[in-house]
Amino acid sequence: MDLFSYTWAALRTAVAELRDEDFARPSGCAGWLVRDLVCHLVIDAQDVLITLVTPADSEPTRDAVTYWNLVGAPTGEDPLDALTVRLAAAYEEPWLLRFHLDDVGSAAGRAAALADPAVRVGTRGEVLTTGDYLAAYVLEWTLHHLDLIAHLPDAAEPPAEGLARSRELLEKIAGAAFPPSFSDEDALLIGTGRRAPTGAEQAELGRSATPLSLPLVLG
């Protein structure tokens, strides 16, 4: 739960430090500008708030690893993705997006800090402990932090602890480990299809004891 707060705070700080012109740059999410990604983070923060106040009585059906589903590569035709782009455009001024993320995002951070990790919550038709739900979001925050700075070389990178934990989660989702020569960031970018492996990296993947089926598109 501490890592949830740490990675979420780092991501929100990175957004707060963006220049206005950065919001019109492409992000690491295919088809999304930085402003679209920030709008998505507002929606994510709302989802966290909703989930943390949606208690469940039944046994958990998912944990921090199985919370994630492997889905098809994005096509740009998903109605929710298209809605995010329209919502982002409606903000018009970058400061409005910054303000909304700071407002809702801070509330989500406070709610997570106050939550009991053993309490069960419901989301997406599944039941998880609060601790597992928040642990799953470390991967979400870390990947989106990488997306945010994909074309912003001077922006602050995600915390090392979040990168390491996210790699661990992704390897458990994949059922195989990335080559030790891969940095945590490269493992996440290549593993989720955010960049293609170089020839040398592809050779390393081919020599892995347990082959990885890439990319892993999470949903």
C-alpha positions as CSV (number, residue, x, y, z in Angstrom):
1,M,0.0,0.0,0.0
2,D,3.0,2.3,0.6
3,L,4.2,1.6,-2.9
4,F,0.8,2.5,-4.3
5,S,1.0,5.9,-2.6
6,Y,4.6,6.4,-3.6
7,T,4.1,5.6,-7.3
8,W,0.8,7.5,-7.5
9,A,2.3,10.6,-5.9
10,A,5.3,10.5,-8.3
11,L,3.0,10.3,-11.3
12,R,0.8,13.2,-10.1
13,T,3.9,15.2,-9.5
14,A,5.2,14.5,-13.0
15,V,1.9,15.7,-14.4
16,A,2.0,18.9,-12.2
17,E,5.4,19.7,-13.6
18,L,4.3,19.5,-17.3
19,R,4.5,22.6,-19.4
20,D,1.3,23.6,-21.2
21,E,2.7,22.7,-24.5
22,D,3.6,19.2,-23.3
23,F,-0.1,18.3,-23.1
24,A,-0.3,18.4,-26.9
25,R,2.6,16.0,-27.4
26,P,2.1,12.3,-28.1
27,S,2.1,9.9,-25.1
28,G,3.3,6.3,-25.0
29,C,-0.3,5.1,-25.3
30,A,-1.0,4.5,-29.0
31,G,-3.4,7.2,-30.3
32,W,-3.4,9.3,-27.2
33,L,-1.8,12.7,-26.6
34,V,-0.5,13.5,-23.1
35,R,-3.7,15.4,-22.4
36,D,-5.7,12.2,-23.2
37,L,-3.5,10.2,-20.8
38,V,-4.0,12.7,-18.0
39,C,-7.7,12.6,-18.5
40,H,-7.5,8.8,-18.3
41,L,-5.7,9.2,-14.9
42,V,-8.6,11.3,-13.7
43,I,-10.9,8.5,-14.5
44,D,-8.5,6.0,-12.9
45,A,-8.6,8.1,-9.7
46,Q,-12.4,8.1,-9.7
47,D,-12.3,4.3,-10.1
48,V,-10.0,3.9,-7.1
49,L,-12.4,6.1,-5.0
50,I,-15.4,4.1,-6.1
51,T,-13.8,0.8,-5.5
52,L,-12.5,1.6,-2.0
53,V,-16.1,2.4,-0.9
54,T,-17.6,-0.7,-2.6
55,P,-17.3,-3.4,0.1
56,A,-17.8,-7.1,-0.8
57,D,-18.7,-10.0,1.4
58,S,-17.8,-12.9,-0.8
59,E,-14.4,-14.6,-1.1
60,P,-11.8,-12.9,-3.4
61,T,-11.9,-13.9,-7.0
62,R,-8.7,-12.1,-8.1
63,D,-5.5,-10.9,-6.6
64,A,-2.8,-8.3,-7.6
65,V,-1.7,-10.6,-10.5
66,T,-4.9,-12.1,-11.8
67,Y,-6.7,-8.7,-11.6
68,W,-5.2,-8.1,-15.0
69,N,-6.6,-9.7,-18.2
70,L,-4.6,-10.1,-21.4
71,V,-6.6,-8.4,-24.2
72,G,-6.1,-7.7,-27.9
73,A,-4.0,-4.8,-29.1
74,P,-5.8,-1.5,-29.0
75,T,-7.4,-0.5,-32.3
76,G,-8.6,3.0,-31.4
77,E,-12.2,1.9,-31.9
78,D,-13.1,1.2,-28.3
79,P,-15.9,3.5,-27.2
80,L,-14.4,4.2,-23.8
81,D,-11.0,5.1,-25.4
82,A,-12.8,7.5,-27.8
83,L,-14.8,9.0,-24.9
84,T,-11.5,9.7,-23.1
85,V,-10.2,11.7,-26.1
86,R,-13.4,13.7,-26.3
87,L,-13.4,14.4,-22.5
88,A,-9.8,15.5,-22.6
89,A,-10.5,17.9,-25.5
90,A,-13.4,19.4,-23.5
91,Y,-11.0,20.7,-20.8
92,E,-9.5,23.1,-23.4
93,E,-6.9,24.5,-21.0
94,P,-4.2,22.3,-19.5
95,W,-4.5,23.9,-16.0
96,L,-8.1,22.5,-15.8
97,L,-6.8,19.0,-16.3
98,R,-4.0,19.6,-13.8
99,F,-6.5,20.9,-11.2
100,H,-8.9,18.0,-11.7
101,L,-6.2,15.4,-11.4
102,D,-4.7,17.1,-8.3
103,D,-8.2,17.3,-6.7
104,V,-9.5,13.8,-7.4
105,G,-6.0,12.2,-7.4
106,S,-5.2,13.6,-3.9
107,A,-8.5,12.3,-2.6
108,A,-7.8,8.8,-4.1
109,G,-4.4,8.9,-2.4
110,R,-5.8,9.8,1.0
111,A,-8.5,7.1,0.7
112,A,-5.9,4.5,-0.1
113,A,-3.7,5.5,2.8
114,L,-6.7,5.2,5.2
115,A,-7.9,1.9,3.8
116,D,-7.7,-1.5,5.6
117,P,-5.8,-3.9,3.3
118,A,-7.7,-6.9,4.5
119,V,-11.2,-5.5,3.6
120,R,-12.7,-7.0,0.4
121,V,-13.9,-4.7,-2.3
122,G,-15.7,-5.2,-5.6
123,T,-14.7,-3.9,-9.0
124,R,-15.3,-5.1,-12.6
125,G,-17.5,-7.8,-11.3
126,E,-14.7,-9.3,-9.3
127,V,-13.7,-9.3,-5.6
128,L,-10.3,-8.5,-4.2
129,T,-8.8,-7.5,-0.9
130,T,-8.0,-3.8,-0.8
131,G,-4.3,-4.6,-0.4
132,D,-4.3,-6.7,-3.6
133,Y,-6.4,-4.0,-5.5
134,L,-4.0,-1.3,-4.6
135,A,-0.9,-3.5,-5.3
136,A,-2.3,-4.1,-8.8
137,Y,-2.4,-0.3,-9.4
138,V,1.3,0.0,-8.9
139,L,1.7,-1.5,-12.4
140,E,-1.0,0.8,-13.7
141,W,0.7,3.9,-12.3
142,T,4.2,2.8,-13.4
143,L,3.3,2.0,-17.0
144,H,1.3,5.3,-17.3
145,H,4.3,7.2,-15.9
146,L,6.4,5.7,-18.6
147,D,3.7,6.6,-21.1
148,L,3.6,10.2,-19.8
149,I,7.3,10.8,-20.3
150,A,7.7,8.8,-23.5
151,H,8.4,11.9,-25.6
152,L,9.5,14.2,-22.7
153,P,13.2,13.4,-22.1
154,D,13.6,15.9,-19.3
155,A,10.7,14.6,-17.2
156,A,11.2,12.7,-14.0
157,E,11.1,8.9,-14.3
158,P,9.0,6.5,-12.3
159,P,10.4,5.4,-8.9
160,A,12.9,2.5,-9.1
161,E,10.8,0.6,-6.5
162,G,7.7,0.9,-8.7
163,L,9.6,-0.3,-11.8
164,A,10.9,-3.3,-10.0
165,R,7.6,-4.3,-8.5
166,S,5.8,-3.8,-11.8
167,R,8.4,-6.0,-13.6
168,E,7.7,-8.6,-11.0
169,L,4.0,-8.4,-11.5
170,L,4.3,-8.5,-15.3
171,E,6.5,-11.6,-15.1
172,K,4.0,-13.3,-12.9
173,I,1.2,-12.4,-15.4
174,A,3.4,-13.7,-18.3
175,G,4.4,-16.8,-16.4
176,A,8.0,-16.3,-17.4
177,A,10.9,-14.0,-16.5
178,F,12.5,-11.4,-18.8
179,P,16.3,-11.8,-19.4
180,P,18.4,-10.5,-16.5
181,S,20.1,-8.2,-18.9
182,F,16.9,-6.2,-19.4
183,S,16.4,-3.2,-17.2
184,D,13.1,-3.0,-15.4
185,E,12.0,-0.2,-17.7
186,D,13.0,-2.0,-20.9
187,A,11.2,-5.2,-19.6
188,L,8.0,-3.2,-19.1
189,L,8.2,-1.3,-22.4
190,I,9.0,-4.4,-24.5
191,G,6.7,-6.7,-22.5
192,T,3.7,-4.5,-23.0
193,G,4.5,-3.7,-26.7
194,R,5.3,-0.1,-26.0
195,R,8.5,-0.5,-28.0
196,A,9.9,-3.3,-30.1
197,P,13.0,-5.2,-28.9
198,T,16.3,-4.6,-30.6
199,G,18.0,-7.4,-32.5
200,A,20.1,-8.2,-29.4
201,E,17.1,-8.1,-27.1
202,Q,15.2,-10.4,-29.4
203,A,18.1,-12.8,-29.4
204,E,18.1,-12.7,-25.6
205,L,14.4,-13.4,-25.5
206,G,14.9,-16.3,-27.9
207,R,17.5,-17.8,-25.5
208,S,15.1,-17.6,-22.5
209,A,14.5,-21.0,-20.8
210,T,10.7,-20.2,-20.8
211,P,9.7,-18.3,-24.0
212,L,7.6,-15.2,-23.5
213,S,4.6,-14.6,-25.7
214,L,4.8,-10.8,-26.4
215,P,3.4,-8.2,-26.3
216,L,1.3,-8.6,-23.2
217,V,-1.6,-6.1,-23.6
218,L,-3.3,-5.6,-20.2
219,G,-6.9,-4.7,-19.7
